[in-house]
């Protein structure tokens, strides 16, 4: 068909105009207008286009600034309680180079229903069992199917709910949790699964180890019987209703390792009862299990103190040569790698390489020689600054031949793995490997690979780079159970839960929410407070001389780049995504309530 009138006659015959007709009609109309009218029309069209562009940009900025799309998805997920759309995953391997090994990592998402937190993993036969913070279990099979596991730890959540503590912002329910899993084969296809966790008691919290039998049959894992207590540490840690936090669950340790066929090791933290933060230096008390490494007899159920003087033992490993390694959160600048010996005392809370959580740093009050570890068994290595150390493994030289005589240590705040090169009992160097997520737990698998879990809900496989590897096809994520309410929303909304997770992940180690200065100033009542005005904290001049008030917008720009907003501040870059920044700000705004004496001091 030719161009011109013939091209539009069929539409005209039907009583419709084609786009070409409209263009020609407008062209004739526009050409007949006076020059002034044509100029005015063009200006109006240009102004309208500019207005639409600016409005669209503003809406996009607002949507990004307040993360409206993610919040809308979160609300819809809560409304309909649906699994995420990526229930089936194609997971590619990505490569990382280190000084001696080329590695590949595969990230498998284990975070349905908007509850990302994973607490611990264990290898049971060919499967990897994982649990959430409050004991929702699942496992991934060797052929990458994710399945639920019908286990329910006796954590006494019903009693906790009835106590009213859930509504107490200083209870910090996010630190009430499962701390470790350990699997022991008892026969062909039969296993004992041990879990270390915190159980709510009569206005107190107990550290408990329980055991349940599992069977591998019918193509899956199945429980046989019910949980039974192996050991309950004493004393039951009291809830302090006159102080914050009510209980320092984040300082509870709780790692497991099998020393021999009859001896189970359990590390227990001091729950901040160090004689300074809270009264009573329990780590030195022979009558208390707190701040100890316990050796538990599986045949009798009795326990003894294998080692004492511990603060927050977050990692525990019995190496192939029988040596026992422990990683421990110290105070500021005091994270440790310890070689554990029967009957040894490691000195907490009397000695530490760390300092108080203050600025400028102050020596630990009980330590006679600042920055020393005199008079007690010293660590084999200390991380300065602290890395928020987590669990550790011994790499299998079948998979990682260049990592002989090394330990692999995880980090929470640094979001890295550290390869520790050993010379006997000493560390020669620590090589960081960027992971980009908080590493909560880590195990060495029977085939030599390493599996770890992250606080943002991923199961990560680490192997030697053997060339191009086929992606993992993972399915079954939607089969996992939905989170219990305390996992999804520790305050009143799921959005506050996400903000709480982000705060715990990035802020809690340095800032409190109850008016006490740590490494940084307290953050309760921050929004609306004058910059540099929290009592009891020594600010840098970059903040102390300001007269502005913290607003959500100002705080957002500060968290994205502290030096750009206030040059000279000592606040290190928190390395937050825009999403995490807004989550933390929303969380702080939601928790502005504080004790009256703190409000008066601040204002």
N, C-alpha and C positions, 0 to 999 in steps of 0.2 A: 504494500500500500504506500502511496506517495505521501510525502509530508504536505501540510497545508490543510485546506478545508476538508479534503477527503478523509483526513485522519480523524476528524471529529464528527463527521456526519452520522455515523451509526449511533453515537450517544445523543446527538441532537434529535435524531428521529425518535428516540425513546423518551424525550423530554428531559434529558440530563445533559449537563455540561461537563466536558472533560477538563482536566487541569489546564490544558493548553488554551481552552476558551477563556478561562478565568484570567490567565496571564495576559492574553491579548486584550481583553476588555479593560483590565487594570492599566495596561500600558497606554491605551488610547485615552482613558480618563485622566491619567497622570500627565500626559503630554498636553492636554487641553487646559490644564490649570495654569494660572499666572505663576511667574517665577517665584514670587514671595510665598505663595501657598505651597509650592513644591518644596521650598527650603524649610518652611515650618513643619511640613509633614515628615520630611526626613529627620529633622531634629527630634520630633516627638517619638518616632520609631526608635531612634538611637537611644533616647532617654529611657524608653520602656525596656529595651534590651539590657541596658546597663542596670536598671532597677531589678529586673528579673535575675541577672547574673549576681548582683550583690546579695539579693535575698536568698538565692540558692546557696551562695557561699556561706552566708551567715547561718542558714539552717544546717549546712554540713558541719560548720564549726561547732555549733551548739550540740549537734548530735554526737560529734567526736568528743567535745569537752565534757559532756555529762554521760557519755557512753550509752546513749539512749537505745541503740539497737541491741547491745548486749543485755541491758536491763530489761528491755521488752522480751527478749528471748528467755531470760531467767524467769520473769514473771509467768510467761506462757508455760515454761517447763514445770514450774510449781503448780500452775493451775491444772494442767492436764497430766502431770506426773509421767511424762513420756521420756523414753530413752533418747539420747542424742542421735542425730541423723547418721553419724558415722559408726553405727553398730558393727558393720563390717569394715575392716581397714586393710588397705594395701600399704605396708610399711616398708619403705626403702631403707637400705643401709647407707649411712654417710660416714665418710672417712675423717680421721684425725691423725695427725702426725705427732709423735713424741720423739724424744732424743734417741730411743733405742727400738721402739716398736711402732709400726703403722697399724692403727686400730680402725675398726668399724663399729658403729653404734646403730641400733634399731630401737625406735621409740614406739611402744605400744600403749595406747591410751586405755586406762582402767578407771574411768571417772564418769560413770553414768549418773543421770538424775541431778547433775549440778553439785555433787559432793566429791571434790577431788582428793581429799586427804587419804593417803595410804599410810599404814603404820609399820608393817613388818612383812617379811617374806620368809619362806622356807622351801627347800626342795624335798618333795615327797615322791620317791621313785623317779619317774620321768616327768612328773608334773611340778609346777611351781604354785604353791599355795600362798595367797596373800590375804591380808585382813585390813579393814578400815580401822580408824581410831577407836571406834566403839564396838568392834568385834563382828562386823559383817564379813563373811568369808567367801572367797571364790578361788578358782585356780585356772591356770592356763596349761593345756596339755602340750605334749611334745610336738603335736601337729597343729598347734596354734588355735585351738578352740578354747574360748573362755566360758567357764561354767560356774554356776553357784555351788556352794558347799553348805550343807545344812548343819551349821554349827552356831551355837549361841552361848557366848561366854557369860558366866554368872557374875556380871559386874554390878548387880543391884541397881540398875537404872531406875526401876520403879521406886525404890526407896529414895534415890537421889531426887527424883521428880517430886515426891511427896514432901521432901525437906524444905522446898522453897528456894534452895540455893541456886537453881537454874536462873532465877530472876535477879540474883545478886551479881552486879557487874564486876565485883572484885573476886568472885570465885574462880574465874578464868577456866570455864569448863572445857575450853579447847585443849588444856593440858591434862585432862583426865582421860586416860587412854591405855590401849594395848602398847607394850613396849618392845616385845620380841616374840619370835616363833622359833622353834627348834624341832626337827624331825629325827627320830631314831628308828631304824629298821629293826623289827622284832621277829621277822620270819618272811618267807616268800609272799610278797604282796601285802604284808602287814606292817604297820608303822604305829609308833606312839608319837603324837604331836603334842609338844609342850608349848604353853603360852604363858608369858609373863605380862602382868597387867595390874591396874589399880582397881580396887573394889571398894565401893562406898559402904561404910559401916555405920555405927552409931555415932553420928557427928564426927566421923573421922574417915580416913582413907587407908586401906590396907594394900601392901604390896604382896601379890599372890602369884604362885606358879601352879598351874593346873595342867592336867594331862587327859587326853582322849585318844582312843584307839581308832585307826583308820584302816580301811581295806581297799585295795585296788582290784576291782572286779567289774564285770559287765561293761568294760570300756570306760569306767570312771572311778572316782573316789567316793567312798561311803563311810560314814561314821559307824562305829560298833560300840554301843553303850553310850554313856554320858560323861561329862567332865567330872574329874575328881581332883581334889586339892592335893598337891604334892608338898607344898610348904606355904605358910603364911608368915611373912616377916613381922617382927615385933619391934617397937610398939605400933599400934594403929595410929597413923599420923593425925593429930587433932586438927579440926577446922578452927582457925583463929578468927572469931567474929569481930575482933577489935583491931585487926590489922589487915593490910592489903599487900600481897594477895592473900586470900583466905587460906590457901594451901599452895605451896610452890611445886605443883606437879611437874613443871618443866625441868625441875632439878631432882628428878626421882630415879635416874639411871634405868636399870631394868633389863640388862642384856643377859643372854643365856649362852652357855657353851658346855659341851660334854667333855669332862676331863678323862674319865675312864668309864667302864661299863656300869659302874655303880655310883659315880660321882657327877652330879650336875652343879655347875657353877652359876651363880646368880649375882650380878652386881646391883647394889642398892645405893641410891643417892642420899644426900643429907636433907633434902627438902628445905634447904636454906636455914636449917638449924645449925648455925655455925658460931654461935656466941656473939655475933655482931648484927647480922640481919635479923635473926630471931634468937631467942635465948637458948642456952644449952648447946654445947659443942658435941653433937651426937657422934661424930666420926671417931672421936677419941674415947667414947663411952663403951666399955666392954659389955655392958648390959643391954646395949641397943644394937639392932641389926642395921640401922641406918648408917650410911657412909662406909659400908663394908663390902668386901667380896666374900660371898658365902659359898661354902662347899656343902652340898646337900646330898645325903645318902638316899639313893632311890629305893633301897631295900628297907630302910628303917624310917625314913622321913625326917630324921634328925639333921640339924645343920650346925656347922661351926664357922667361926670367923677365920677365913683363909688369910685375909689381909684387911687392914684398917687404914684410916686416914684418907678417905676418898671423898670427893665433893659431888660430882655428877658423872659417873662412869657410863659413857654413851656407846662404847665399843668394847667387844670382848672376843678374843681369838685364842684357841689352842692350836699352835702351829704344828706342822708335821714332825718337828724335832722335839715336841713336848713342851716347848716354852709357851708361857701364857702372856699374851699382850693385851693391854687395856688402854683405851683412849678415854680422856676425861676432860670435861669442860672445867677450866679453872675460872677465876675471876678475870677481869680485863687483862689481856696479855698473858694468860696463864694456862692455855690449853696444853695438855700433856699426852705423851706416849710413854706408858709405863711397862716395864718388865716385871710381872708379878711373881713374888716369891712367898712361899708359905710362911706365915707368921710375921711378915714385914709390915711396917707402918710407913705410910707415904706422906704423913705430915699435915694434912689438912685438918683443921683450919689454922694451924700454927704457922706453917711455912708455905710459901707459894712464890713462883716467879711473877705472879700477877699483882695487880693493884686494885684499889677500890674503883667502883663505877662512878667516877667523878671527873670533872674537868676544872682545873688541871688535875692530872692523876695524883692520888694520894696513896702512900704505902698502905699495904694491908695492916690493920692495927695490931694484930697479934704477932706479926713477923718481926723478930728482933733485928734482922738485917734485911733492909729493903732489897727486893729483887734477887734474893738468895734462897737456898733450900737446905740450910744447914741443919744437921742433927737428925735427919730422917732419910729414907731411901729417896734419892732424887730421880726425876724422870729421865728416860733415855733421850728425849727430845722435847722441846717446848716450842710452841708456835707463838711468835710475837710479830705482829699483832695476832690476836685470837682469830681462828677460822670457824668457830662454832663447830667443833669436830664431831663426827658421827662414827659409824661403824668402820671396821677394817677387815680386810681379807688378805690371805697369802696367795699371790698369783700362782696358777698351775703352769709349770714350765713346759708341759706338753703343748699348751696353747700359746703361751708367751715365753718362748725360749730365752729371750734376752732379759727377762725380769726375774732371774734367779736371785736369791738373797735380797728380796725386796718385800715390802709391805705396801698395800694400797689402802689409803685412808680417805674417807669421805668427809665432805664439808657441807654445812648448811648455809651459813651466811656468805661464804666465798663462792659457793655453787661450783666447786671444783673437786676433782680427785687429785690426791697428792701421792706420787710414787716416792716412797722412802727407800733409798739405797742404804743397805745395812753393811756394816763391817763388824761382825760379831754382834755385840749387844748395842753398838752405837750407830747412830744415823750419820751417814756421810753427807747426803744432800736430800732435799725435798723438791721434786719436780712437779709443778702444778699442771693439770690438764683441765682445760675449760670444758665444763659440761653445760652450764647455763641454767641449772635448776638446783634446788636444795635437795641434797642426797640424804634420805632418811634411813635407809637400810641397804645392805649389800651382802651378797653371798657368792661363793665360788661353786659353780655347778659341777656335776660329776664328769661332764665332757670337757671341762677346762674353761668354758666361757664364764663370764661374770655377769650376774644379774643384780640390778639395783632398782630401787624405787625412789620416786621424787615426791616432794610435798605438793606438786601441782598435778599429781595423779597419773604418772606414767611408770610403766615397767620397762626398763631399759636393758637391752642385751649388749654386752661388750665382748668383742672377739678380735683376734688378730686378722688383719687385712690379708685375705688370701686371693685377692682379685675380685672381679665382678661377682656379686652374689645376688641370687634371685630375691626379689622382695618377699616379705612375709605376708601371707594372706591370713588375717586374723578375723575370726567371727565369734559371735555369741555375746558381745558386750551387753546387749539389751536384756540378756537373761539374768543379769545380776540384780540383787534385791535393791530396792530404794533405800536411801539413808534414813536412819531414825531421826526424829526432829532435832536432837541435840547436835547431830553432825551437820545438818543442813542450815540451821539457824540458831546460834547460841544466844541471841537476844530475841528480838521479836519478828525479824524478817529475814528472808534468805539473802537479801542484799547485804544486811549487816553481817551475816555469816561469812560471805565472801570478803567483806572488808576486814573482818576479824582475822581471817586466814592471812590476808595480805599484811595486816599489822603484825601478826605473830611472826610471819616470815621475814619481814624487812625492818621492823622497828623495835620489837619487844626486847631484844638483847641489849639495847642501849637506852631505851626510854620506858618509864613506868606510866601507868594511868592512875596513880594514887598519890601524886604530890611528892614523890621521893626522887631526887636527882640520882641518875646513874652516870653512864658515859655521857649522855645528853640530858637535857632538862625534861621534867615530866610533861606529858602531853595532854593530861586531862585539863579541860577548860581552855585549850589553846585558841580555838576560834573566838575572836573578839578580845583576846588578851594583847596587851602591848608587847611588841617584839622585845626580847631580852629582859622580860620582867618576872620570870618565874623565880620565886625565892629559893635560896639555897644552892643556886647554880652560878658558876663563874663563867660568864659569856665572853667570847672574843669581842674585840672592839667593833668588828663589822656588824654585830647585832646589838651590843650593849648600848651603842650611841643612837640607835634608831628610836624614833618616836611614833612610828606607824603601828597600826593594829593588824594582827593576823586576820586576813580574810581568806575564804576558800580560793579565790583567784590568785592572791599573793602567795599562799602556801603551795599552790600547784606549780607556779613558775619557779619557786624556790626548790621544790623537790626534783623538778626536771633538771635544773642546773644551779646548784647552790652558789658557785663562784660567779656565775653570770649575774645572778640577782643581787648578791651581797659579796662583792669581792673582799677577800681576806677572811671569810668565815672558815672555821676549822671543820665544819660539817663535810664529811666525804660524800661524793656522789653516790646516792643510794641505788642507782641503776634500775630505776623503775620504768615499766612501760606506762604509757598514758592511761591505760585501763587500770593498772594497779594504783597509780597516783590518785585517781578519782575514787577508787574503792576505799583507800585509806582515809581520804578526806571525809567521805560520807560516813565512815565508821567513827571518826573523831567527832563529827558533828552530832551523831546520834547518841554519843556517850558523854555529853557535856556535864551531866550531873556529877557533883563532887561534894565532899564534906564541907560544911559551912565554914569551918576555920580556914580551909584552903581557899574558898572563894574570897574571904576577907583579905587573906594574905596576898592573893593575886591582884585584886582590884583596889 
